[in-house]
Structure formats: C-alpha cells, structure tokens
Amino acid sequence: MATPKLEDAEFRTFQKIIFKEAGIDLNDTKKILVQSRLLKQLMKYGFETYTEYLRLVQINQLEKTEMVNLLTTNETYFFREIEHFEFLQKKILPHYRPKGKFRVWSAAASVGAEAYSTAMLLDSVLSKTNWEIMGTDINTEVIQKARVGLYPESWVEKIPMDLRKMYCLRGKGENEGKFLIDRSLIPNMSFEQANLLELSSSLGQFDLIFLRNVLIYFDNATKQKVVDGVIDHLHAGGYFFISHTENLNMINIDQLEQVQTAIYRKKG
Ligand SMILES: C[S@@+](CC[C@H](N)C(=O)[O-])C[C@H]1O[C@@H](n2cnc3c(N)ncnc32)[C@H](O)[C@@H]1O
C-alpha cells in the first residue's frame, strides 16, 4: 500500500479541529508534520486516507483526544531558562513568609520537568508543609508521564549537582538508563489534564505561575484569552513567568507589571 498523502482540504479540517480544541494555530508550513504525526493512527486502523481518520475523530472523543496528543509539541527539559529558577531562588524565596502554602502552577507542564525543577528548589529551602505544585497540560499522555516522574538519564545533566544528589534516583533493572524523581517530592505535587481555553475555578490561587513555551502556538486573540484566564488564578503580588522567546506585546496586560525580561508580577 502506498503511504497515504494528506490532501490540502484534509489538512484544513485538521487545522480547524486543533484550533477549536486547543487554540493551536497550525500554519500551512505544518502540513508535513501533521501528515507524519497522524500516519501511525491510519496504520493502526488500516485506513488508506486521512478522510477516513477524520471521520473517526469527528465521532469518537477518545480518538480526538489522541489526535490532540499527537499534534501538540511537548519539548521540555529540567531547569529550562535558568534565569527563572535563579529569580525564584534569589528574589522570591528569600522574601517568602509562610502565611499558607507557597503554591506554584506549571500551566503547560508537558512531562513535568518544569514542575519537578521547581519542586527541587522549593523543597531545598521550605518545609514540606509550606509548598505545593500543580502541573496541567491538555495532553493526557504527558500528564501520565509527569505523574510517574521517570526520565531518560541524559536529562539529569541539566539539574544542578547538589539537587541531583538530593532528588534523582538512578534507575535499576527495567529502569536502567533512566532516573526517577525522589518519591519524597510526590505528595506535594499533582498533575491534571486541563485545557488553557477552559480553565476551572477549582484550580485555586497561586503565588507563581509558569506559562512558558506555549503562547507561541496561539494567535493574539487566544493569547489574550489564555493569559486573562491564567492570571485570574494568580494572587495579587504573585509572579508570572513566560518564555524568554515569547512576548505579550500584542495583548492587554493591565493587571501585570513587568519585573524583568519574561517575568511579571500581578498588581494590587
Ligand atoms: C513546548 S511544551 C512546554 C513545556 C514547558 N512549559 C517548558 O517550557 O519546558 C508546550 C506544552 O503546551 C501544551 N499545550 C498546548 N496547547 C494547550 C492548551 N490549549 N491547554 C493546555 N496545554 C496546552 C502542550 O501539550 C505541550 O505539552
């Protein structure tokens, strides 16, 4: 059987679905990417065209979730954009006076590297009763991986040596070549599937929110909706981190003041 080819009209339908479901604005240069990421689903079901797969996605919610999983880009690593972790360590934590738990939200958490990097820093200076971290992502598969906290050994290299010694366990047996996040951090962490377009008020309020390397996938109207929704969950005086490769130039951020590049604070 010849490899199925994604036709322009089929691609436009996938573009519409992923935009509606996740707000992701897949431009026309992404056609080959969509074709190759979804090919394995065609193989799985024995479909010869993307139209057959589209029909399935449109009637089957589980397959739609799988399609969203396949079309999101989940690249991440520990201590990514180290400036944010230095700011947390040097500028935020020294001024923190316990009045409740210090709550952090990794709002596009992927497999959890951002959340666990933060957990290592918080746990090394705060008592276990004084912090908690939530990680959310639209992709159900990465959330499962984040809950497990098992990573390829090469990922450990980005973790500072002192924290590596305290919080990373070398995998043995079937986990050879991997490392596991120390279980002592797990009770303070939770990972849930959540769509940034449809946030629930039950998330509560946070002292620090990471929304990094996800705004690039959104158009300006979606960016505005997502940023407004996310900062509704930020305490007054709380911190908001975006990626150094992203900006908020084209949206209204009256509620925020910029502290330094890619770091904002909620007014009030
Ligand atoms: C490139 S990763 C960024 C991971 C991490 N924040 C970092 O900076 O390393 C982007 C993540 O955003 C998630 N994402 C995309 N659209 C989303 C949406 N509408 N709601 C929630 N998560 C979304 C993707 O599934 C992906 O895991």
The ligand as a Gaussian input file, in Angstrom:
#p B3LYP/6-31G(d) Opt

LIG

0 1
 C        6.671000      23.034000      24.410000
 S        5.749000      22.425000      25.773000
 C        6.316000      23.496000      27.078000
 C        6.637000      22.751000      28.347000
 C        7.205000      23.614000      29.476000
 N        6.281000      24.659000      29.855000
 C        8.537000      24.188000      29.099000
 O        8.626000      25.412000      28.878000
 O        9.509000      23.422000      29.012000
 C        4.119000      23.086000      25.417000
 C        3.005000      22.325000      26.115000
 O        1.791000      23.067000      25.997000
 C        0.730000      22.136000      25.916000
 N       -0.474000      22.800000      25.363000
 C       -0.708000      23.217000      24.106000
 N       -1.935000      23.739000      24.000000
 C       -2.506000      23.668000      25.224000
 C       -3.774000      24.033000      25.748000
 N       -4.724000      24.603000      24.991000
 N       -4.023000      23.795000      27.052000
 C       -3.077000      23.217000      27.843000
 N       -1.856000      22.836000      27.400000
 C       -1.570000      23.069000      26.096000
 C        1.287000      21.029000      25.023000
 O        0.583000      19.822000      25.173000
 C        2.746000      20.961000      25.489000
 O        2.953000      19.935000      26.431000

